[in-house]
Amino acid sequence: MLTKDQEKMITMLIEGYRITDIAKKIGVSRTSIYTWKDSDEVKAELNRRTQDIKNQGNAYILKDVNTYIDEVKKIAKESTDQRVKFSANKYLIDRTLGVPTAIDDDETDETNKTVNENELAQELEKFRNMKVIK
């Protein structure tokens, strides 16, 4: 079971406080803070709270996701900067179809999974030279 000081420490870590500041505020040594941080119980609680915050943030963002998509689509259609238009279109396509990879997903032979840097450079150059269709 976590102590009140460990609970405070976890809260302060999540809020972005530095170890030195946490130690001073709680009234313990920095070594104590590092020792607490290494305990499995503290790690589990820190991870749980961090995940809760992420879930809350995602839920907040998801409730307006259609608005965000509409804005990206508007940028993709109406931007006068071709780079911005390309980026917006590419983002929408990647989100819809998935991001292309240089290696086939069904490739199972580990020796064939290395990627030639020249091939990557050539692929990147192809993408740079692509034209955005209105």
C-alpha angles and dihedrals in degrees: 000000000000121000122233089253091053089049089052090048092052091049091049092047090053090048089055102252118157120247091246092053092047092051092050094046094048094038100238135111123272087242089061090053092051091047091050091047090056095054115105092228093055092044090052093049093045090050092047093051093044090051090048090054091048091049092050091049092049092049090051092050094043093058088066099033093117090057091051092049091048090052093050090048090050091051090048091054104035109031115117091205108085092205091055091045091050092048093049092048092045091050092052092048093046091050091049102041101021129252113294117239132207090233128059111250092224092056107120103170107097092204090061094051097084115107123220110233091216090056090051091050091051092049091048090051090052090054092048090053095048117117122223113236116221 
